[in-house]
Amino acid sequence: MNKQALEAKLDELKSDYVRIQSDMDKLEYVRGRVSSAEEQLIRLEKEIAEIRERLDEA
C-alpha cells in the first residue's frame, strides 16, 4: 500500500473505533453485554498500531 492508501485505511479504522466505542457506551448504559465490543476495540487498536508502523516506515 502506498502512503495515501495507508492514511485512508487509518482514517477508516479510527472512525470504526469511535463508532464502536460509542456503541459500547450505550450498551453499558443499558447494562448490555459489552465483551464483543471490547474485543472489536482491541482488534482495531492492533490494526491502527500496525498501520502507524507501516506509515512510519514509508
C-alpha positions in Angstrom: 0.0 0.0 0.0 1.2 3.5 -0.7 1.1 6.3 1.9 -2.2 7.7 0.8 -3.9 4.3 1.0 -2.4 3.7 4.5 -3.7 7.1 5.7 -7.1 6.3 4.3 -7.2 3.0 6.0 -6.1 4.6 9.2 -8.9 7.1 9.0 -11.4 4.3 8.4 -10.1 2.4 11.4 -10.3 5.4 13.6 -13.8 6.1 12.5 -14.8 2.5 13.2 -13.1 2.7 16.6 -15.1 5.8 17.6 -18.4 4.3 16.4 -17.8 1.0 18.3 -16.8 2.9 21.4 -20.0 4.9 21.3 -22.0 1.7 20.8 -20.2 0.2 23.8 -21.1 3.3 26.0 -24.7 2.8 25.1 -24.6 -0.9 25.9 -23.0 -0.1 29.3 -25.7 2.5 30.0 -28.5 -0.1 29.5 -26.4 -2.8 31.2 -25.9 -4.8 28.0 -23.1 -7.2 27.1 -20.0 -5.2 26.1 -17.5 -8.0 25.7 -17.9 -8.3 22.0 -17.4 -4.5 21.6 -14.3 -4.7 23.8 -12.9 -7.4 21.6 -13.5 -5.3 18.5 -11.8 -2.3 20.1 -8.8 -4.4 20.9 -8.6 -5.7 17.4 -8.9 -2.2 16.0 -6.2 -0.9 18.3 -3.8 -3.5 17.0 -4.7 -2.7 13.4 -4.2 1.0 14.0 -0.8 0.4 15.5 0.2 -1.8 12.5 -0.9 0.9 10.1 1.0 3.6 12.0 4.2 1.4 12.0 3.8 1.0 8.2 3.3 4.7 7.8 6.5 5.4 9.8 8.4 3.1 7.5 7.1 4.8 4.4 
